[in-house]
Amino acid sequence: MQAILTVTVPFFALILIGYLAARRGLLPLAAVPGLNAFVLYFALPCMLLRFGARLPVAELLDPVVLGLYLACALAVVALTIVLTRRAAGNLRDAAFGALVAAFPNTGFMGVPLLVALLGPAAAGPVITTVLLDLFVTSSLCIAIAQLHHDDPAASHAGDAAAARAAVLRSLRAALSNPLPWSIGLGALMSVTGLTLPGPVDRVIAMLADAASPVALFTIGAVLWRSGLDAQGQPAPPMSPRRYLPVALIKLVVHPALVWGGGRLAQQAGLGLSDFQLMVLTLAAALPSASNVSLLAERYRADNGRVARIILASTVLAFGSFALVAWGFGVGGAGQS
């Protein structure tokens, strides 16, 4: 456990530092979008490009890994909507609660953390989960959210068309995200053996090295900002019954489903290694993705509830993630 905490504590400490910096006003809230843009459009794509270029394409597109993670994500979405729709208040908020329960923070946090904990081989399965969450899980939950009518008397005749339009909008948004393109470019380099000129490669490496600390610091700042109301004041208190169950689904049910489904896949002889199963389970045990709060705001969902789920899952994951890693016998420092 000490070896695990040696790796994980700095990651969560950087999130806390970002949170406190924003809360104390040392980091102006107006600077948060700039940090987000730096991570999303520069640092993180460079990090994923480097990992993708070093991985065999088969590791990025392993059908068993894809199928297992997707099946568990869909199960989490369905389970969360069924169990929390009443507490959420409506289908739109239940759908975004489901998204925050099924979408771990693999991009900003998971890739660097799991590589630091398990070694470079962990990058392949984690990057696979990033692609699935960006293209499938997000699109599905946004489409479900669009089925909600603000007017109870409104006609449901256009529900299917609205859902299709929402899926298309979500897919277009995913395609405009630089992360899939950087992963694809890295995979192309892996297949063709292409390498970048020395100075360009050095620039990519410098930006990639900045990805992890800046991303974690930014997560903390985003968590503080998401807990504020439109006037920039702390949002009023909310009953834990509205958000804590979803955080527990994220941290307990999601990894349990992945581990259980993976064991069934192994017993069926589907070719899932113990290492792949461990990586996928640890990815599922990560806290909720902070960018879901932005999506909730864009689609007029209850962003206050989503923000509290993300914050609760991030705080609780400090202990729960370490316990899951310890359960797998992870030794830390890139060894398992």
PyMOL commands that set and color helices and strands:
alter all, ss='L'
color gray80, all
select helices_A, chain A and resi 2-23+29-54+57-60+63-88+91-102+106-118+120-145+159-176+178-192+198-226+240-242+244-267+274-284+292-298+303-327
alter helices_A, ss='H'
color red, helices_A
deselect
rebuild
show_as cartoon
